[in-house]
């Protein structure tokens, strides 16, 4: 099974390959490598930002749904769900990650927070 670190390294390898191709005047190949790297980054961010129900989140870290609910109540994990329907982001379960910040400097997590805040109103 591929690890998150391996997938982020793969995106970096594709960007490095794009640089090499560009040095040899292969702009088309470089563009394709960069496109693959961006698509992988986006897919990983979406996966990490997914808001999980307590039972799914518990399964992901190896605890029960009830134990997960208690962790959210104790603020070990931030609740990104609605009142009475707690959710946690997969990326938060993994201890946060740089992938939640997009390459252009905007944080996907911050954007999702604003959207969720609007939905709660």
N, C-alpha and C positions, 0 to 999 in steps of 0.2 A: 504494500500500500504506500502511496506517495504521501509524504509529510508536507505540512504547510511550508516549512523551510525549503524543502526541495522545489516546491512549486514557485515560490518567490525567487529562488535561485535560477529556475528555468527562465523566468521572465527577464532576469538580469542577463542571462546568457544570450537570449534573443536580441537584447539591446546591444550587447557587445558584438554579436555577429553582424548586426546592422551597421555598426561603426566600421567593422572590417570590410564589409561589402562596399560601403560608401568610399573607403580608401581606394578600392579597385574599380571605382566608377560604376558600380552596380546599384544604381539608385532604385530600380524596381525591386530587386531582392531586399535591399535595406528597408524599403517601405513595407514590404510584406512582413519582415521580421518585427519591425516596430508595431505593426498592426496586431500581430499575434501576441506580443508582450502586453499591449494595452488591453486586448480582449481578456487575457488571463488575469490581469490586475483587476479589471471590472468584475469578472466572475468571482474572484476571491473576495473582493470587497462586499459584493452582494451576499455571498455565503456567510461572511463574518458578521454582517449587519442584520442577518435574519433574526427576527424576534421569535424566540422559542417559548412554547408553553412549558410549565414547570415539569411535567412528566418527561418531555423530550430533553429539556436542559439537564434534568437529573440523570437521564440515561447517558448523556454525552460526557458527564464527569463522574459517573459511577456512584450516584446516590439516589435515594428515593425522592418521589415527588414532594412528600412532606418535608424532608430535609432541605430540599431546594427552596420551598416556600419559606422556611425558617431563615435560610441564608439571605433571602431577599428582604424579609422583615427586619433582619439585623443589619441591613444595608451592606452586606458583603458583596452583593451584586445589585446594580441599579435596575429598578423596575422601569421598563420602557413600555409597559402595557397600560391598560386602563384600570381604574379602581375596581377591585374584585376579579380582575382578569390579568394577573401579573405575567409579565414576559421579561426575558433577559436576552440580550444579544449574544450570539454565539462567540463573537470576538471578545466579549467581556469574560466569558467562561475560560477563554484561553489566555487570560491575563492581559488583554488588550494587545494591540499590534500596530505597527507602523502602516499597515495596509489600510487602516481606517482613515488615514490621512491621504488624500489624493495627491498625485504628483504635481498638480498645479497649485498646491498649497491650501486648497479648501478641504476641510475635514468632512468626510461622508457622515461620520457620527454626529457632527454638529448640525448638519443639514437635516438628518433624520430626527434629531431632537426637536428642531423647530417645527417640522411637519407633525410630529406626535403631539407637541404642545398645542398646536392649532386644532388638532382632532379632539383633544380633551376638552376644549372650551365649549 
